[in-house]
């Protein structure tokens, strides 16, 4: 899992370079391009897609070079690479389930019906709820029920802590195993984009109204943009929230000296780090081990994080979380560009070589009674209305 640079033999990179070379070869046809893409492994019946670009000749600053996505898993971003002058290609995302071929085999053969392994690699998109939702467990232990404005929601009980008697709950939404439709791959000389649509309906009776999602990922030298537009195409209002679950790689493999800066002055208190259920209390971080506000951030050391940060400072611009790996002369910025991003979940186990940074609309357990009358960040989407989530990645040398 600990990958400092992208191996030259990795199949998706080789295929990506072949694709790029082929697109700009004289007389190359769209059919040839499709055939080259089809060589990538399938996940949930759809081939993975890679868009690539070559570094600018003589580049003096880092540039993004590729994005690999899984259309069979809600356009999940499996990997992103960037070129650093003097270093070569670096994996921006960690690979907890291995490279593309390994991940495809695991996802196809060993996943749950809900697709829960999707949020254990790369960067899965989460809708209509990120994070945990608690409720009354069904007799068969497969679902929980909760309420929103007098409406009952029945959700998959797809997660629990690891300790004996841990409470089962719903986790990370309903599109983890959903194929996109209307897939569009636009490969250009300087990158390109991939987009797809999810006609979610009411998600097999698990949600109110009906939802359509338009998901798009764009690659340029300077950034990788991920966006989702959610449309309520049904006949009644519905609560929605959007996020993703990216695992960011630490190229030095030396987590203790990695710094993270989080522009948040508060966080949600939780019962413990096994359940990670919010207590309903929002506590200040200033002067605590959870204060990552300072310029340049704070070293992770041996600290465990699985926390929801809020009261975000954007100085009139995006909400920016910065991960800096001084030993690798590497840094990545995660910019939340839409104002409905109200919280950031950060997951960083000391024994793992990644930091997950999840820009999301909502607090954990957003329908829970522990919050009283507090706005928990869910967007109420009326029929015919839409909401948007947009995050941009940038890489830099500290």
C-alpha positions in Angstrom: 0.0 0.0 0.0 2.9 2.3 0.7 3.8 3.7 -2.7 6.1 6.7 -3.0 6.2 6.8 -6.8 4.2 5.2 -9.4 5.8 1.9 -10.7 6.8 2.1 -14.3 5.3 -1.3 -15.0 1.9 -0.5 -13.6 -0.6 -1.5 -16.3 -2.9 1.4 -16.1 -0.1 3.9 -16.6 1.4 2.0 -19.6 -2.1 1.8 -21.1 -2.6 5.5 -20.5 0.6 6.4 -22.3 -0.4 4.1 -25.2 -3.7 5.8 -25.3 -2.2 9.3 -25.4 0.3 8.3 -28.0 -2.4 6.7 -30.1 -4.8 9.7 -29.9 -2.3 12.0 -31.5 -0.9 9.6 -34.0 -1.8 10.3 -37.6 -5.1 8.7 -38.7 -6.0 7.3 -35.3 -9.7 6.6 -35.1 -12.2 6.9 -32.3 -12.7 3.1 -32.5 -9.0 2.5 -31.8 -9.2 4.8 -28.8 -12.2 2.9 -27.5 -10.3 -0.4 -28.0 -7.3 0.9 -26.1 -9.5 2.0 -23.2 -11.3 -1.4 -23.2 -8.0 -3.1 -22.3 -8.4 -1.7 -18.8 -10.1 -4.1 -16.3 -13.8 -4.1 -15.8 -15.4 -3.4 -12.5 -19.1 -4.1 -12.1 -19.4 -4.8 -15.8 -17.8 -1.5 -17.0 -14.2 -0.9 -18.1 -12.0 1.5 -16.1 -11.2 4.7 -17.9 -7.9 6.7 -17.9 -7.3 10.2 -19.2 -3.7 11.3 -19.4 -1.4 14.1 -20.4 2.4 14.5 -20.9 4.3 16.9 -18.6 5.2 20.2 -20.2 8.7 19.9 -21.7 11.1 21.6 -19.2 8.4 21.8 -16.5 9.7 23.6 -13.4 6.7 22.9 -11.2 4.5 19.9 -10.5 1.8 18.9 -13.0 -1.0 16.4 -12.9 -0.6 13.6 -15.5 -3.4 11.1 -15.2 -6.7 10.2 -13.7 -8.2 6.7 -13.6 -11.9 6.2 -12.9 -14.4 3.4 -12.4 -17.7 4.1 -14.3 -19.1 0.9 -12.8 -18.7 2.3 -9.3 -20.3 5.8 -9.6 -17.2 7.2 -11.4 -15.0 6.5 -8.4 -11.6 8.0 -8.8 -9.2 5.1 -8.4 -5.9 6.9 -8.9 -4.4 10.3 -9.8 -0.8 10.8 -10.8 1.4 14.0 -10.9 4.8 14.7 -12.3 7.3 16.4 -10.0 10.5 17.7 -11.7 13.5 15.8 -10.7 11.4 13.1 -9.1 9.1 11.7 -11.7 5.6 10.5 -11.3 4.0 10.3 -7.9 0.7 8.7 -6.8 -1.5 11.4 -5.4 -4.0 8.9 -4.0 -3.1 5.9 -1.8 -4.1 2.4 -2.9 -5.4 0.5 0.1 -6.7 -2.3 -2.2 -3.6 -2.4 -4.4 -3.2 -1.3 -8.0 -6.0 -1.2 -10.6 -5.9 -4.9 -11.5 -5.8 -5.9 -7.8 -8.6 -3.5 -6.9 -10.8 -4.7 -9.8 -10.4 -8.3 -8.7 -11.3 -7.5 -5.1 -14.3 -5.3 -6.0 -15.7 -7.8 -8.4 -15.3 -10.9 -6.2 -15.2 -9.9 -2.6 -17.4 -6.9 -2.1 -20.7 -6.5 -0.2 -24.1 -6.1 -1.9 -23.9 -2.4 -0.9 -20.5 -1.9 -2.5 -18.8 -0.9 0.8 -15.3 -1.6 -0.5 -15.7 1.4 -2.8 -14.9 3.7 0.1 -11.8 1.8 1.0 -9.8 2.8 -2.1 -9.1 5.9 -4.2 -11.9 8.4 -3.9 -15.5 7.3 -3.9 -18.3 9.8 -4.4 -21.0 9.8 -1.6 -24.7 10.6 -2.1 -27.3 11.2 -0.7 -25.5 11.1 2.7 -21.9 10.9 3.6 -20.8 9.7 7.1 -22.9 7.7 9.6 -26.6 7.6 10.1 -28.0 5.9 13.2 -31.5 4.4 13.6 -33.6 1.5 14.8 -32.2 -1.8 13.6 -34.5 -4.3 11.8 -35.0 -7.8 13.2 -32.8 -9.3 10.4 -30.0 -6.7 11.1 -29.9 -5.6 7.5 -31.5 -2.1 7.7 -32.1 0.8 10.0 -34.9 3.3 10.1 -34.7 7.0 10.9 -36.9 10.0 10.3 -36.7 13.3 8.4 -39.6 15.8 8.8 -42.1 13.1 9.6 -40.9 10.8 6.7 -39.4 7.4 7.5 -36.2 6.4 5.8 -35.1 2.8 5.6 -31.4 2.5 4.9 -28.9 -0.3 4.6 -27.2 -1.1 7.9 -23.9 -1.6 6.1 -21.4 -0.6 8.8 -20.5 -1.0 12.5 -17.6 -0.6 14.8 -15.3 -3.5 15.5 -15.9 -4.0 19.3 -18.4 -6.6 20.5 -21.9 -5.3 20.5 -21.0 -2.3 18.2 -24.1 -0.7 16.8 -24.9 -1.2 13.2 -25.6 1.9 11.2 -25.9 3.3 7.6 -22.7 4.6 6.1 -21.6 6.7 3.1 -24.7 6.7 0.9 -26.4 4.7 -1.8 -24.3 5.0 -5.0 -21.2 3.0 -4.0 -22.1 0.2 -6.4 -24.0 2.2 -9.1 -23.1 2.3 -12.7 -23.0 5.6 -14.5 -24.9 6.1 -17.8 -24.2 8.5 -20.6 -20.5 8.0 -20.1 -18.5 10.7 -21.9 -14.7 10.5 -22.2 -13.0 13.6 -23.7 -9.2 13.1 -24.1 -7.3 16.2 -25.2 -3.7 17.1 -25.6 -3.6 18.7 -22.2 -5.8 16.3 -20.3 -9.5 16.1 -20.7 -12.6 15.1 -18.8 -14.8 12.1 -17.9 -18.5 12.5 -17.0 -21.5 10.3 -16.3 -25.0 10.4 -15.1 -26.7 8.4 -12.4 -30.5 8.1 -12.6 -30.9 7.1 -9.0 -34.6 7.3 -8.7 -35.5 6.7 -5.0 -32.6 4.3 -4.7 -34.7 1.2 -4.5 -37.1 2.7 -1.9 -34.3 3.9 0.4 -34.8 7.6 -0.2 -37.4 10.3 -0.8 -38.4 11.7 -4.1 -36.1 10.9 -7.1 -32.6 12.0 -7.8 -30.4 12.4 -10.9 -26.7 13.1 -10.5 -24.2 14.5 -13.1 -20.7 13.6 -12.1 -17.6 15.1 -13.8 -13.9 14.8 -13.3 -11.5 17.1 -15.3 -7.7 16.8 -15.6 -5.4 19.7 -16.5 -1.7 20.4 -15.7 -2.7 22.7 -12.8 -5.6 20.8 -11.2 -8.0 17.9 -11.0 -11.6 19.0 -10.5 -14.4 16.8 -9.3 -18.0 18.0 -9.3 -21.5 16.6 -8.8 -24.7 18.3 -9.7 -27.7 16.7 -7.9 -31.2 17.2 -9.4 -34.5 16.5 -7.6 -36.5 15.0 -10.5 -39.3 13.7 -8.3 -42.4 15.2 -6.8 -41.5 15.9 -3.2 -38.7 17.5 -1.3 -35.7 15.5 -0.1 -32.7 15.9 2.1 -29.4 15.5 0.3 -25.7 15.8 1.0 -22.7 15.2 -1.2 -19.0 14.3 -0.5 -16.2 12.0 -1.6 -13.8 9.8 0.3 -10.2 10.4 -1.1 -7.2 8.6 0.5 -4.2 10.9 -0.1 -0.9 9.2 -0.4 2.1 10.2 1.8 5.1 9.7 -0.6 7.8 9.7 2.0 6.2 6.8 3.9 7.0 8.7 7.0 3.6 9.7 8.4 4.9 11.3 11.7 6.5 14.3 10.0 3.6 14.9 7.6 1.8 18.2 8.3 -1.9 18.9 7.8 -3.6 22.3 7.9 -7.4 22.3 8.5 -9.0 25.8 8.5 -11.6 24.8 11.2 -12.1 26.3 14.6 -14.4 23.6 15.9 -15.1 19.9 15.7 -17.9 17.4 16.7 -17.3 15.5 19.9 -17.8 11.7 19.4 -18.6 8.9 21.8 -15.4 6.9 21.0 -13.2 6.0 18.0 -14.9 2.7 17.4 -18.5 3.9 16.9 -17.5 7.5 16.0 -21.0 8.7 16.7 -21.4 12.4 17.4 -22.7 13.4 20.9 -24.3 16.6 19.6 -21.6 18.8 21.1 -19.5 21.1 19.0 -16.3 21.9 20.8 -13.5 24.5 20.0 -10.2 23.1 18.8 -8.0 26.0 19.8 -5.3 24.9 22.3 -6.1 21.2 21.8 -4.4 18.4 19.9 -7.0 18.9 17.2 -6.0 22.4 16.3 -4.6 22.3 12.8 -5.3 25.9 11.9 -1.8 27.4 12.0 -0.1 28.4 8.8 1.8 25.3 7.6 -0.4 23.1 9.7 0.7 20.6 12.4 2.6 17.4 12.3 0.5 14.2 12.5 3.0 12.5 14.7 1.2 9.4 16.2 -2.2 11.1 16.5 -5.3 9.1 15.4 -7.9 11.1 13.6 -11.5 10.2 12.6 -13.1 13.6 13.2 -15.6 16.0 11.7 -14.3 19.6 11.6 -16.5 22.6 11.2 -16.8 26.4 11.5 -14.6 26.5 8.4 -12.6 29.6 7.4 -12.4 30.4 3.7 -11.3 34.0 3.6 -13.8 34.7 0.9 -12.5 31.8 -1.3 -12.4 28.0 -1.2 -12.1 25.9 2.0 -8.5 24.6 1.6 -7.0 21.6 3.5 -3.3 21.3 2.9 -1.2 18.1 3.3 2.5 18.6 3.3 5.1 15.9 3.3 8.4 17.7 3.9 10.6 14.6 3.6 9.3 14.0 0.1 9.2 17.7 -0.9 5.6 17.2 -1.7 2.3 18.8 -1.0 -1.3 18.6 -2.1 -4.2 21.1 -1.5 -7.8 20.1 -1.4 -10.0 23.0 -2.2 -13.8 23.0 -1.4 -15.3 25.4 -3.9 -19.0 25.3 -3.1 -20.4 27.2 -0.1 -22.6 24.3 1.0 -19.5 22.4 2.1 -19.9 22.9 5.9 -17.7 20.2 7.4 -14.6 18.2 6.7 -14.1 14.6 7.9 -10.5 13.7 8.4 -9.5 10.0 8.8 -5.8 9.3 9.5 -4.9 6.0 11.4 -1.3 6.1 12.7 -0.5 2.7 11.2 -1.6 3.6 7.6 0.2 5.7 5.0 -2.7 7.9 4.0 -4.8 10.8 5.1 -8.5 10.8 4.0 -9.9 14.3 3.6 -13.7 14.5 2.9 -15.2 17.8 2.1 -18.9 17.3 2.8 -22.2 19.2 3.4 -23.1 17.7 6.7 -22.3 16.6 10.2 -22.4 12.9 11.1 -25.7 11.4 11.9 -27.5 14.4 10.5 -31.0 13.2 11.5 -30.0 12.3 15.0 -31.9 13.7 18.0 -28.6 14.6 19.7 -28.4 17.7 17.5 -31.7 19.2 18.7 -32.8 22.0 16.3 -29.3 22.6 14.9 -28.8 22.8 11.1 -26.8 19.7 10.4 -25.9 20.6 6.8 -28.3 18.5 4.8 -29.7 20.5 1.9 -33.4 20.4 1.4 -33.9 19.9 -2.3 -37.4 20.9 -3.6 -38.8 19.2 -6.7 -37.1 20.6 -9.8 -34.3 22.1 -7.8 -30.5 21.3 -7.9 -27.5 21.6 -5.7 -23.8 21.3 -6.5 -20.6 20.0 -4.9 -17.2 20.9 -6.3 -13.6 20.2 -5.1 -10.3 20.9 -6.8 -6.9 19.4 -6.2 -3.6 21.1 -6.6 0.0 19.8 -6.1 3.0 21.8 -5.1 6.6 21.7 -3.7 6.6 23.0 -0.1 
